[in-house]
Amino acid sequence: MPDDETFDLAGCLQRVRERDQIAARELVEHLYPLVSRIVRGRLPRRVAEEDLAQEIFLKMFSRLEQYQGSVPFTHWVSRIAVTTCIDHLRAQQRRPEFRWADLSQGEADVLDAVLTNERDVTPDDALSARELLGKLMDQLKPDDRLVLQMLDLEQRSIAEISAETGWSQALVKVRAFRARRKLQKLFKTLERKERV
């Protein structure tokens, strides 16, 4: 894989525009770690990672003439990757309403411990808690899920999220606030169903 400092991105892009297949392979090799990281972090259910990465690269090559150089090329490719992942999440059918019965025993135990404050959640419960969070986040809209995942789970800054998604920093903050409220509402709905 080419090193970031030694890789001649401008020269490679020029050769790709001239239909140089070797340059196209070099560009994919150079960008694959970035695209792979984005896909893994936002991989929609039932979509293979390699298939999604390949789709992102196809979009990148088909839109290469649109790249004007006003932003770093890696940011431009990141936006294509994030948008493609969001599009796949939107295309998936929404799950039916999430219920207490949908939880595994470990997830139910973790949720019960949190709701009743009878015991602290142990490190052994961390996996169940993560799975529960994943199930609750699956109920959110793709944009809401993305902003919470990047901000709260990946600990990315508002500026980083803005650069990767193309959203303004104000929009990132508003989406995060609204997404947290929706997640809290889902959690409370699940809590009410458990008590019934």
SEMIBA-39814 format. One record per atom (N, C-alpha, C): x negated, z, y negated; atom name. Coordinates in Angstrom, 2 decimals, always signed. Example, Ala and Ser with C-alpha at 12.3 -4.5 7.8 and 13.67 -1.06 7.14 Angstrom:
2
<<-13.19 +7.80 +5.69> N>,
<<-12.30 +7.80 +4.50> CA>,
<<-13.20 +7.80 +3.30> C>,
<<-12.85 +7.08 +2.25> N>,
<<-13.67 +7.14 +1.06> CA>,
<<-12.90 +7.87 -0.03> C>,
END
This chain:
196
<<-0.85 +0.00 +1.19> N>,
<<+0.00 +0.00 +0.00> CA>,
<<-0.89 +0.00 -1.24> C>,
<<-0.61 -0.85 -2.22> N>,
<<-1.42 -0.89 -3.43> CA>,
<<-1.32 +0.41 -4.21> C>,
<<-2.41 +0.82 -4.81> N>,
<<-2.47 +2.03 -5.63> CA>,
<<-1.88 +1.71 -7.00> C>,
<<-1.15 +2.67 -7.61> N>,
<<-0.51 +2.45 -8.90> CA>,
<<-1.51 +2.06 -9.98> C>,
<<-2.71 +2.69 -9.97> N>,
<<-3.68 +2.40 -11.02> CA>,
<<-4.33 +1.03 -10.83> C>,
<<-4.50 +0.60 -9.58> N>,
<<-5.19 -0.66 -9.33> CA>,
<<-4.23 -1.83 -9.13> C>,
<<-2.96 -1.56 -9.00> N>,
<<-1.99 -2.63 -8.76> CA>,
<<-1.68 -3.36 -10.06> C>,
<<-1.88 -4.66 -10.08> N>,
<<-1.61 -5.49 -11.25> CA>,
<<-0.15 -5.94 -11.21> C>,
<<+0.74 -5.10 -11.74> N>,
<<+2.17 -5.38 -11.70> CA>,
<<+2.52 -6.64 -12.46> C>,
<<+2.00 -6.79 -13.68> N>,
<<+2.31 -7.97 -14.49> CA>,
<<+1.86 -9.25 -13.79> C>,
<<+0.66 -9.22 -13.22> N>,
<<+0.16 -10.40 -12.51> CA>,
<<+0.99 -10.70 -11.27> C>,
<<+1.37 -9.65 -10.56> N>,
<<+2.18 -9.81 -9.35> CA>,
<<+3.55 -10.39 -9.70> C>,
<<+4.16 -9.88 -10.76> N>,
<<+5.47 -10.40 -11.18> CA>,
<<+5.38 -11.87 -11.57> C>,
<<+4.32 -12.24 -12.24> N>,
<<+4.13 -13.64 -12.62> CA>,
<<+4.03 -14.53 -11.37> C>,
<<+3.25 -14.06 -10.39> N>,
<<+3.11 -14.83 -9.15> CA>,
<<+4.43 -14.90 -8.39> C>,
<<+5.21 -13.82 -8.42> N>,
<<+6.53 -13.84 -7.76> CA>,
<<+7.43 -14.86 -8.43> C>,
<<+7.40 -14.91 -9.75> N>,
<<+8.22 -15.89 -10.49> CA>,
<<+7.80 -17.32 -10.17> C>,
<<+6.55 -17.48 -9.73> N>,
<<+6.06 -18.80 -9.34> CA>,
<<+6.30 -19.06 -7.85> C>,
<<+7.11 -18.20 -7.23> N>,
<<+7.52 -18.33 -5.82> CA>,
<<+6.41 -18.06 -4.82> C>,
<<+5.46 -17.20 -5.17> N>,
<<+4.37 -16.81 -4.27> CA>,
<<+4.90 -15.75 -3.31> C>,
<<+5.03 -16.11 -2.02> N>,
<<+5.59 -15.21 -1.01> CA>,
<<+4.69 -13.99 -0.76> C>,
<<+3.37 -14.19 -0.83> N>,
<<+2.45 -13.07 -0.62> CA>,
<<+2.63 -12.04 -1.74> C>,
<<+2.78 -12.52 -2.98> N>,
<<+3.01 -11.61 -4.11> CA>,
<<+4.33 -10.87 -3.94> C>,
<<+5.34 -11.54 -3.42> N>,
<<+6.65 -10.90 -3.20> CA>,
<<+6.50 -9.76 -2.19> C>,
<<+5.75 -10.00 -1.11> N>,
<<+5.52 -8.94 -0.11> CA>,
<<+4.74 -7.77 -0.73> C>,
<<+3.73 -8.09 -1.55> N>,
<<+2.95 -7.04 -2.21> CA>,
<<+3.84 -6.20 -3.14> C>,
<<+4.75 -6.86 -3.85> N>,
<<+5.65 -6.15 -4.75> CA>,
<<+6.56 -5.21 -3.98> C>,
<<+7.10 -5.70 -2.86> N>,
<<+7.96 -4.85 -2.02> CA>,
<<+7.17 -3.66 -1.48> C>,
<<+5.95 -3.90 -1.00> N>,
<<+5.12 -2.80 -0.50> CA>,
<<+4.84 -1.77 -1.60> C>,
<<+4.60 -2.26 -2.80> N>,
<<+4.31 -1.37 -3.92> CA>,
<<+5.53 -0.52 -4.29> C>,
<<+6.71 -1.12 -4.27> N>,
<<+7.92 -0.44 -4.72> CA>,
<<+8.66 +0.30 -3.60> C>,
<<+8.30 +0.04 -2.35> N>,
<<+9.05 +0.63 -1.24> CA>,
<<+9.12 +2.16 -1.28> C>,
<<+8.03 +2.88 -1.56> N>,
<<+8.16 +4.35 -1.62> CA>,
<<+9.19 +4.82 -2.66> C>,
<<+9.22 +4.18 -3.81> N>,
<<+10.19 +4.53 -4.85> CA>,
<<+11.62 +4.28 -4.37> C>,
<<+11.86 +3.07 -3.87> N>,
<<+13.21 +2.70 -3.42> CA>,
<<+13.63 +3.57 -2.24> C>,
<<+12.72 +3.82 -1.32> N>,
<<+13.02 +4.64 -0.15> CA>,
<<+13.42 +6.05 -0.56> C>,
<<+12.71 +6.63 -1.53> N>,
<<+13.03 +7.99 -2.01> CA>,
<<+14.42 +8.03 -2.62> C>,
<<+14.76 +7.03 -3.41> N>,
<<+16.08 +6.97 -4.04> CA>,
<<+17.17 +6.83 -2.99> C>,
<<+16.96 +5.94 -2.03> N>,
<<+17.96 +5.70 -0.98> CA>,
<<+18.16 +6.95 -0.14> C>,
<<+17.07 +7.60 +0.27> N>,
<<+17.21 +8.81 +1.10> CA>,
<<+17.97 +9.91 +0.38> C>,
<<+17.76 +10.01 -0.94> N>,
<<+18.43 +11.05 -1.71> CA>,
<<+19.90 +10.78 -1.95> C>,
<<+20.33 +9.54 -1.81> N>,
<<+21.70 +9.18 -2.13> CA>,
<<+22.36 +8.36 -1.04> C>,
<<+21.83 +8.42 +0.16> N>,
<<+22.29 +7.56 +1.24> CA>,
<<+23.75 +7.82 +1.58> C>,
<<+24.58 +6.80 +1.42> N>,
<<+25.98 +6.95 +1.81> CA>,
<<+26.09 +7.10 +3.33> C>,
<<+27.11 +7.78 +3.78> N>,
<<+27.35 +7.90 +5.22> CA>,
<<+27.55 +6.52 +5.81> C>,
<<+27.14 +6.37 +7.03> N>,
<<+27.33 +5.15 +7.81> CA>,
<<+26.58 +3.94 +7.25> C>,
<<+25.59 +4.13 +6.42> N>,
<<+24.79 +3.02 +5.92> CA>,
<<+23.34 +3.29 +6.31> C>,
<<+22.71 +2.31 +6.97> N>,
<<+21.33 +2.46 +7.40> CA>,
<<+20.39 +2.37 +6.19> C>,
<<+19.39 +3.24 +6.17> N>,
<<+18.45 +3.30 +5.05> CA>,
<<+17.75 +1.95 +4.84> C>,
<<+17.29 +1.35 +5.91> N>,
<<+16.58 +0.07 +5.80> CA>,
<<+17.49 -1.03 +5.25> C>,
<<+18.75 -1.04 +5.69> N>,
<<+19.70 -2.06 +5.21> CA>,
<<+19.92 -1.92 +3.71> C>,
<<+20.07 -0.68 +3.26> N>,
<<+20.30 -0.44 +1.84> CA>,
<<+19.06 -0.79 +1.01> C>,
<<+17.88 -0.44 +1.51> N>,
<<+16.64 -0.79 +0.80> CA>,
<<+16.50 -2.31 +0.71> C>,
<<+16.82 -2.99 +1.79> N>,
<<+16.72 -4.46 +1.79> CA>,
<<+17.70 -5.06 +0.77> C>,
<<+18.90 -4.51 +0.69> N>,
<<+19.87 -4.99 -0.29> CA>,
<<+19.36 -4.78 -1.72> C>,
<<+18.72 -3.65 -1.96> N>,
<<+18.17 -3.36 -3.29> CA>,
<<+17.09 -4.38 -3.65> C>,
<<+16.21 -4.67 -2.70> N>,
<<+15.15 -5.65 -2.98> CA>,
<<+15.73 -7.05 -3.19> C>,
<<+16.76 -7.40 -2.44> N>,
<<+17.41 -8.70 -2.66> CA>,
<<+17.99 -8.79 -4.07> C>,
<<+18.63 -7.72 -4.50> N>,
<<+19.17 -7.71 -5.87> CA>,
<<+18.05 -7.80 -6.89> C>,
<<+16.95 -7.08 -6.64> N>,
<<+15.83 -7.11 -7.57> CA>,
<<+15.30 -8.53 -7.72> C>,
<<+15.07 -9.20 -6.60> N>,
<<+14.52 -10.56 -6.67> CA>,
<<+15.52 -11.54 -7.29> C>,
<<+16.80 -11.37 -6.99> N>,
<<+17.80 -12.30 -7.55> CA>,
<<+18.00 -12.11 -9.05> C>,
<<+17.66 -10.92 -9.56> N>,
<<+17.84 -10.63 -10.99> CA>,
<<+16.52 -10.57 -11.75> C>,
<<+15.45 -10.96 -11.11> N>,
<<+14.12 -10.83 -11.71> CA>,
<<+14.02 -11.53 -13.06> C>,
<<+14.71 -12.63 -13.24> N>,
<<+14.66 -13.35 -14.51> CA>,
<<+15.32 -12.54 -15.64> C>,
<<+16.16 -11.58 -15.29> N>,
<<+16.82 -10.75 -16.30> CA>,
<<+15.89 -9.66 -16.84> C>,
<<+14.83 -9.36 -16.11> N>,
<<+13.92 -8.30 -16.56> CA>,
<<+13.13 -8.81 -17.77> C>,
<<+13.28 -8.09 -18.88> N>,
<<+12.65 -8.50 -20.14> CA>,
<<+11.44 -7.65 -20.52> C>,
<<+11.19 -6.58 -19.81> N>,
<<+10.03 -5.75 -20.10> CA>,
<<+10.28 -4.67 -21.14> C>,
<<+11.54 -4.45 -21.55> N>,
<<+11.83 -3.43 -22.56> CA>,
<<+11.73 -2.00 -21.99> C>,
<<+11.84 -1.88 -20.68> N>,
<<+11.63 -0.60 -19.99> CA>,
<<+10.60 -0.84 -18.89> C>,
<<+9.94 +0.22 -18.41> N>,
<<+9.00 +0.01 -17.31> CA>,
<<+9.72 -0.62 -16.10> C>,
<<+9.02 -1.48 -15.40> N>,
<<+9.61 -2.20 -14.28> CA>,
<<+10.17 -1.23 -13.23> C>,
<<+9.44 -0.13 -12.97> N>,
<<+9.92 +0.83 -11.97> CA>,
<<+11.24 +1.48 -12.39> C>,
<<+11.45 +1.67 -13.69> N>,
<<+12.75 +2.22 -14.16> CA>,
<<+13.85 +1.19 -13.92> C>,
<<+13.53 -0.07 -14.18> N>,
<<+14.51 -1.14 -13.98> CA>,
<<+14.90 -1.21 -12.50> C>,
<<+13.92 -1.14 -11.61> N>,
<<+14.21 -1.17 -10.17> CA>,
<<+14.97 +0.10 -9.75> C>,
<<+14.62 +1.24 -10.33> N>,
<<+15.33 +2.49 -10.03> CA>,
<<+16.81 +2.38 -10.37> C>,
<<+17.10 +1.77 -11.50> N>,
<<+18.51 +1.61 -11.89> CA>,
<<+19.25 +0.72 -10.90> C>,
<<+18.61 -0.33 -10.44> N>,
<<+19.23 -1.19 -9.43> CA>,
<<+19.50 -0.38 -8.17> C>,
<<+18.52 +0.43 -7.76> N>,
<<+18.66 +1.23 -6.54> CA>,
<<+19.78 +2.26 -6.67> C>,
<<+19.80 +2.98 -7.78> N>,
<<+20.84 +4.00 -7.98> CA>,
<<+22.22 +3.35 -8.03> C>,
<<+22.34 +2.25 -8.77> N>,
<<+23.63 +1.56 -8.88> CA>,
<<+24.10 +1.04 -7.53> C>,
<<+23.19 +0.51 -6.73> N>,
<<+23.55 +0.02 -5.40> CA>,
<<+24.05 +1.17 -4.52> C>,
<<+23.37 +2.30 -4.57> N>,
<<+23.82 +3.47 -3.80> CA>,
<<+25.21 +3.94 -4.26> C>,
<<+25.41 +3.99 -5.56> N>,
<<+26.72 +4.40 -6.09> CA>,
<<+27.80 +3.42 -5.65> C>,
<<+27.50 +2.13 -5.70> N>,
<<+28.47 +1.13 -5.26> CA>,
<<+28.86 +1.33 -3.80> C>,
<<+27.88 +1.65 -2.95> N>,
<<+28.18 +1.90 -1.54> CA>,
<<+29.01 +3.16 -1.37> C>,
<<+28.72 +4.18 -2.15> N>,
<<+29.52 +5.40 -2.06> CA>,
<<+30.96 +5.14 -2.50> C>,
<<+31.13 +4.35 -3.55> N>,
<<+32.48 +4.02 -4.01> CA>,
<<+33.25 +3.21 -2.98> C>,
<<+32.54 +2.35 -2.27> N>,
<<+33.20 +1.48 -1.31> CA>,
<<+33.70 +2.23 -0.08> C>,
<<+33.10 +3.37 +0.18> N>,
<<+33.54 +4.15 +1.34> CA>,
<<+34.93 +4.71 +1.10> C>,
<<+35.70 +4.75 +2.13> N>,
<<+37.02 +5.33 +1.98> CA>,
<<+36.89 +6.81 +1.71> C>,
<<+37.75 +7.29 +0.83> N>,
<<+37.75 +8.73 +0.56> CA>,
<<+38.26 +9.46 +1.80> C>,
<<+37.60 +10.56 +2.07> N>,
<<+38.03 +11.38 +3.21> CA>,
<<+39.37 +12.02 +2.90> C>,
<<+40.14 +12.32 +3.93> N>,
<<+41.35 +13.11 +3.67> CA>,
<<+40.96 +14.49 +3.16> C>,
<<+41.93 +15.21 +2.70> N>,
<<+41.67 +16.53 +2.12> CA>,
<<+40.84 +17.40 +3.07> C>,
<<+39.87 +18.07 +2.52> N>,
<<+38.96 +18.92 +3.28> CA>,
<<+39.63 +20.26 +3.55> C>,
<<+39.54 +20.75 +4.80> N>,
<<+40.22 +21.98 +5.18> CA>,
<<+39.24 +22.96 +5.83> C>,
<<+39.63 +24.20 +5.88> N>,
<<+38.83 +25.25 +6.52> CA>,
<<+38.56 +24.87 +7.97> C>,
<<+39.51 +24.26 +8.63> N>,
<<+39.35 +23.87 +10.03> CA>,
<<+38.26 +22.81 +10.22> C>,
<<+37.88 +22.12 +9.15> N>,
<<+36.84 +21.10 +9.23> CA>,
<<+35.45 +21.71 +9.30> C>,
<<+35.33 +23.01 +9.04> N>,
<<+34.02 +23.67 +9.02> CA>,
<<+33.56 +24.04 +10.42> C>,
<<+32.23 +23.99 +10.61> N>,
<<+31.67 +24.52 +11.85> CA>,
<<+31.74 +26.04 +11.78> C>,
<<+31.47 +26.71 +12.89> N>,
<<+31.53 +28.16 +12.90> CA>,
<<+30.50 +28.75 +11.93> C>,
<<+29.30 +28.18 +11.91> N>,
<<+28.26 +28.66 +10.99> CA>,
<<+28.66 +28.49 +9.54> C>,
<<+29.24 +27.34 +9.20> N>,
<<+29.68 +27.10 +7.83> CA>,
<<+30.80 +28.05 +7.45> C>,
<<+31.73 +28.27 +8.37> N>,
<<+32.83 +29.20 +8.11> CA>,
<<+32.31 +30.62 +7.89> C>,
<<+31.32 +31.02 +8.69> N>,
<<+30.74 +32.36 +8.53> CA>,
<<+30.06 +32.52 +7.18> C>,
<<+29.31 +31.49 +6.77> N>,
<<+28.63 +31.54 +5.47> CA>,
<<+29.65 +31.63 +4.35> C>,
<<+30.67 +30.79 +4.40> N>,
<<+31.70 +30.79 +3.36> CA>,
<<+32.43 +32.12 +3.34> C>,
<<+32.75 +32.66 +4.51> N>,
<<+33.43 +33.95 +4.58> CA>,
<<+32.56 +35.05 +3.98> C>,
<<+31.26 +35.02 +4.25> N>,
<<+30.34 +36.03 +3.69> CA>,
<<+30.28 +35.93 +2.17> C>,
<<+30.27 +34.72 +1.67> N>,
<<+30.22 +34.53 +0.22> CA>,
<<+31.52 +34.99 -0.42> C>,
<<+32.64 +34.66 +0.21> N>,
<<+33.94 +35.00 -0.37> CA>,
<<+34.22 +36.50 -0.34> C>,
<<+33.80 +37.18 +0.73> N>,
<<+34.13 +38.60 +0.87> CA>,
<<+33.00 +39.51 +0.39> C>,
<<+31.81 +38.95 +0.16> N>,
<<+30.64 +39.73 -0.26> CA>,
<<+30.36 +40.89 +0.69> C>,
<<+30.76 +40.74 +1.98> N>,
<<+30.54 +41.82 +2.94> CA>,
<<+29.08 +41.91 +3.37> C>,
<<+28.38 +40.78 +3.37> N>,
<<+26.98 +40.80 +3.77> CA>,
<<+26.25 +39.72 +2.99> C>,
<<+24.96 +39.91 +2.91> N>,
<<+24.15 +38.88 +2.27> CA>,
<<+24.01 +37.70 +3.22> C>,
<<+23.89 +36.54 +2.66> N>,
<<+23.65 +35.35 +3.47> CA>,
<<+22.18 +35.37 +3.87> C>,
<<+21.92 +35.31 +5.16> N>,
<<+20.55 +35.38 +5.67> CA>,
<<+19.90 +34.00 +5.63> C>,
<<+18.58 +33.97 +5.74> N>,
<<+17.90 +32.67 +5.79> CA>,
<<+18.39 +31.80 +6.95> C>,
<<+18.82 +32.44 +8.04> N>,
<<+19.34 +31.66 +9.17> CA>,
<<+20.61 +30.90 +8.80> C>,
<<+21.31 +31.38 +7.79> N>,
<<+22.55 +30.73 +7.36> CA>,
<<+22.30 +29.58 +6.39> C>,
<<+21.05 +29.37 +6.00> N>,
<<+20.75 +28.36 +4.98> CA>,
<<+21.19 +26.96 +5.41> C>,
<<+20.97 +26.61 +6.67> N>,
<<+21.35 +25.28 +7.14> CA>,
<<+22.87 +25.11 +7.08> C>,
<<+23.59 +26.13 +7.51> N>,
<<+25.05 +26.06 +7.45> CA>,
<<+25.54 +25.95 +6.01> C>,
<<+24.89 +26.68 +5.12> N>,
<<+25.27 +26.63 +3.70> CA>,
<<+25.01 +25.24 +3.14> C>,
<<+23.89 +24.64 +3.52> N>,
<<+23.57 +23.29 +3.04> CA>,
<<+24.59 +22.27 +3.57> C>,
<<+24.95 +22.41 +4.84> N>,
<<+25.95 +21.50 +5.42> CA>,
<<+27.30 +21.66 +4.72> C>,
<<+27.67 +22.90 +4.43> N>,
<<+28.92 +23.15 +3.72> CA>,
<<+28.88 +22.53 +2.33> C>,
<<+27.78 +22.71 +1.63> N>,
<<+27.64 +22.10 +0.31> CA>,
<<+27.76 +20.59 +0.40> C>,
<<+27.13 +20.01 +1.42> N>,
<<+27.22 +18.56 +1.61> CA>,
<<+28.65 +18.10 +1.82> C>,
<<+29.42 +18.85 +2.61> N>,
<<+30.82 +18.50 +2.86> CA>,
<<+31.65 +18.61 +1.58> C>,
<<+31.40 +19.65 +0.80> N>,
<<+32.13 +19.80 -0.47> CA>,
<<+31.74 +18.69 -1.45> C>,
<<+30.45 +18.37 -1.51> N>,
<<+30.00 +17.32 -2.43> CA>,
<<+30.50 +15.94 -2.01> C>,
<<+30.72 +15.75 -0.71> N>,
<<+31.27 +14.47 -0.24> CA>,
<<+32.66 +14.21 -0.81> C>,
<<+33.32 +15.27 -1.25> N>,
<<+34.67 +15.14 -1.82> CA>,
<<+34.63 +14.68 -3.28> C>,
<<+33.46 +14.73 -3.91> N>,
<<+33.32 +14.34 -5.31> CA>,
<<+33.19 +12.83 -5.44> C>,
<<+33.47 +12.34 -6.64> N>,
<<+33.24 +10.93 -6.93> CA>,
<<+31.74 +10.67 -6.88> C>,
<<+31.33 +9.44 -6.57> N>,
<<+29.89 +9.14 -6.44> CA>,
<<+29.05 +9.52 -7.67> C>,
<<+29.53 +9.24 -8.87> N>,
<<+28.77 +9.59 -10.07> CA>,
<<+28.61 +11.10 -10.20> C>,
<<+29.67 +11.84 -9.89> N>,
<<+29.62 +13.31 -9.97> CA>,
<<+28.63 +13.86 -8.94> C>,
<<+28.72 +13.33 -7.73> N>,
<<+27.81 +13.77 -6.67> CA>,
<<+26.36 +13.48 -7.05> C>,
<<+26.12 +12.29 -7.58> N>,
<<+24.77 +11.89 -7.94> CA>,
<<+24.18 +12.81 -9.00> C>,
<<+24.93 +13.10 -10.04> N>,
<<+24.39 +13.92 -11.13> CA>,
<<+24.09 +15.34 -10.65> C>,
<<+24.95 +15.91 -9.81> N>,
<<+24.69 +17.26 -9.29> CA>,
<<+23.49 +17.27 -8.34> C>,
<<+23.40 +16.24 -7.52> N>,
<<+22.29 +16.17 -6.58> CA>,
<<+20.97 +16.08 -7.33> C>,
<<+20.91 +15.22 -8.34> N>,
<<+19.66 +15.04 -9.08> CA>,
<<+19.32 +16.27 -9.91> C>,
<<+20.31 +16.82 -10.59> N>,
<<+20.07 +17.92 -11.52> CA>,
<<+19.86 +19.25 -10.79> C>,
<<+20.77 +19.59 -9.89> N>,
<<+20.73 +20.92 -9.28> CA>,
<<+19.95 +20.99 -7.97> C>,
<<+20.05 +19.96 -7.14> N>,
<<+19.35 +20.01 -5.86> CA>,
<<+17.92 +19.50 -5.94> C>,
<<+17.71 +18.41 -6.72> N>,
<<+16.36 +17.86 -6.85> CA>,
<<+15.61 +18.43 -8.04> C>,
<<+16.30 +19.23 -8.86> N>,
<<+15.69 +19.88 -10.04> CA>,
<<+15.09 +18.86 -11.01> C>,
<<+15.78 +17.72 -11.21> N>,
<<+15.32 +16.71 -12.14> CA>,
<<+15.78 +17.08 -13.54> C>,
<<+15.04 +16.66 -14.55> N>,
<<+15.42 +16.95 -15.93> CA>,
<<+16.50 +15.97 -16.38> C>,
<<+17.18 +16.33 -17.46> N>,
<<+18.20 +15.47 -18.05> CA>,
<<+17.57 +14.12 -18.43> C>,
<<+16.37 +14.17 -19.00> N>,
<<+15.67 +12.94 -19.42> CA>,
<<+15.36 +12.05 -18.22> C>,
<<+14.93 +12.63 -17.11> N>,
<<+14.63 +11.85 -15.91> CA>,
<<+15.88 +11.18 -15.36> C>,
<<+16.97 +11.93 -15.33> N>,
<<+18.23 +11.38 -14.83> CA>,
<<+18.70 +10.25 -15.74> C>,
<<+18.59 +10.45 -17.02> N>,
<<+18.97 +9.43 -17.99> CA>,
<<+18.16 +8.15 -17.79> C>,
<<+16.86 +8.30 -17.60> N>,
<<+15.99 +7.14 -17.41> CA>,
<<+16.31 +6.40 -16.12> C>,
<<+16.62 +7.14 -15.06> N>,
<<+16.87 +6.51 -13.76> CA>,
<<+18.24 +5.87 -13.66> C>,
<<+19.23 +6.46 -14.32> N>,
<<+20.60 +5.95 -14.20> CA>,
<<+21.00 +5.02 -15.35> C>,
<<+20.32 +5.15 -16.49> N>,
<<+20.72 +4.37 -17.65> CA>,
<<+21.80 +5.05 -18.48> C>,
<<+22.23 +6.26 -18.06> N>,
<<+23.23 +7.01 -18.81> CA>,
<<+22.54 +7.72 -19.97> C>,
<<+23.26 +7.96 -21.05> N>,
<<+22.70 +8.74 -22.16> CA>,
<<+22.55 +10.19 -21.70> C>,
<<+21.68 +10.93 -22.39> N>,
<<+21.48 +12.34 -22.02> CA>,
<<+22.76 +13.14 -22.22> C>,
<<+23.52 +12.82 -23.25> N>,
<<+24.80 +13.51 -23.48> CA>,
<<+25.76 +13.26 -22.32> C>,
<<+25.80 +12.01 -21.85> N>,
<<+26.68 +11.67 -20.73> CA>,
<<+26.26 +12.41 -19.46> C>,
<<+24.96 +12.53 -19.23> N>,
<<+24.47 +13.27 -18.06> CA>,
<<+24.96 +14.72 -18.12> C>,
<<+24.85 +15.35 -19.29> N>,
<<+25.28 +16.74 -19.45> CA>,
<<+26.78 +16.89 -19.22> C>,
<<+27.56 +15.98 -19.79> N>,
<<+29.02 +16.04 -19.63> CA>,
<<+29.41 +15.84 -18.17> C>,
<<+28.80 +14.84 -17.52> N>,
<<+29.11 +14.58 -16.11> CA>,
<<+28.74 +15.78 -15.24> C>,
<<+27.60 +16.40 -15.52> N>,
<<+27.18 +17.56 -14.74> CA>,
<<+28.17 +18.72 -14.91> C>,
<<+28.59 +18.95 -16.15> N>,
<<+29.55 +20.02 -16.42> CA>,
<<+30.86 +19.78 -15.67> C>,
<<+31.37 +18.57 -15.79> N>,
<<+32.65 +18.23 -15.12> CA>,
<<+32.51 +18.26 -13.61> C>,
<<+31.39 +17.78 -13.09> N>,
<<+31.19 +17.77 -11.64> CA>,
<<+31.12 +19.19 -11.09> C>,
<<+30.46 +20.09 -11.81> N>,
<<+30.40 +21.49 -11.36> CA>,
<<+31.79 +22.12 -11.34> C>,
<<+32.59 +21.79 -12.34> N>,
<<+33.96 +22.33 -12.37> CA>,
<<+34.78 +21.79 -11.20> C>,
<<+34.62 +20.51 -10.89> N>,
<<+35.34 +19.92 -9.75> CA>,
<<+34.89 +20.57 -8.44> C>,
<<+33.58 +20.79 -8.29> N>,
<<+33.06 +21.43 -7.09> CA>,
<<+33.59 +22.85 -6.96> C>,
<<+33.64 +23.56 -8.07> N>,
<<+34.19 +24.92 -8.07> CA>,
<<+35.67 +24.91 -7.69> C>,
<<+36.40 +23.93 -8.19> N>,
<<+37.82 +23.81 -7.86> CA>,
<<+38.00 +23.52 -6.36> C>,
<<+37.17 +22.65 -5.80> N>,
<<+37.23 +22.36 -4.36> CA>,
<<+36.97 +23.62 -3.55> C>,
<<+35.97 +24.39 -3.98> N>,
<<+35.62 +25.63 -3.30> CA>,
<<+36.80 +26.61 -3.34> C>,
<<+37.43 +26.75 -4.50> N>,
<<+38.56 +27.67 -4.64> CA>,
<<+39.75 +27.20 -3.82> C>,
<<+39.96 +25.89 -3.74> N>,
<<+41.05 +25.35 -2.93> CA>,
<<+40.82 +25.68 -1.47> C>,
<<+39.60 +25.54 -1.01> N>,
<<+39.24 +25.87 +0.35> CA>,
<<+39.44 +27.36 +0.62> C>,
<<+39.08 +28.18 -0.36> N>,
<<+39.24 +29.63 -0.26> CA>,
<<+40.72 +29.99 -0.13> C>,
<<+41.57 +29.37 -0.94> N>,
<<+43.02 +29.66 -0.88> CA>,
<<+43.60 +29.26 +0.47> C>,
<<+43.18 +28.13 +1.01> N>,
<<+43.70 +27.67 +2.32> CA>,
<<+43.29 +28.62 +3.42> C>,
<<+42.11 +29.22 +3.30> N>,
<<+41.63 +30.14 +4.33> CA>,
<<+42.47 +31.40 +4.35> C>,
<<+42.96 +31.80 +3.18> N>,
<<+43.73 +33.06 +3.10> CA>,
<<+45.16 +32.88 +3.60> C>,
<<+45.64 +31.64 +3.64> N>,
<<+47.02 +31.39 +4.05> CA>,
<<+47.20 +31.54 +5.53> C>,
END
